[in-house]
Amino acid sequence: MEQVTNALTTALAAVFLSAMIIEVRRRQKQLQELYNVLDEQDRLIVMELDRMVELGEIKPYAD
């Protein structure tokens, strides 16, 4: 009986943890869409453009 209880507890904990992860990702995506936050790929592109401006390879659109 103790093994069944442990297995049930573990399964419920896994389900709860999975639900929490899904909810956090859903809220994160919702906030990114709401505030138009840059994701990792966009951030890398912006960093590269900033570097190119500093080196004088390109000029900024607006100063």
HUKA-V511645 format. One record per helix or strand of 3 or more residues. SS is the DSSP state (H for helix, E for strand). FROM is the first residue (numbers start at 1). TO is the last residue. If there is no record, write none. Layout:
# HUKA-V511645
<<SS FROM TO> <SS FROM TO>>
This chain:
# HUKA-V511645
<<H 2 35> <H 40 54>>
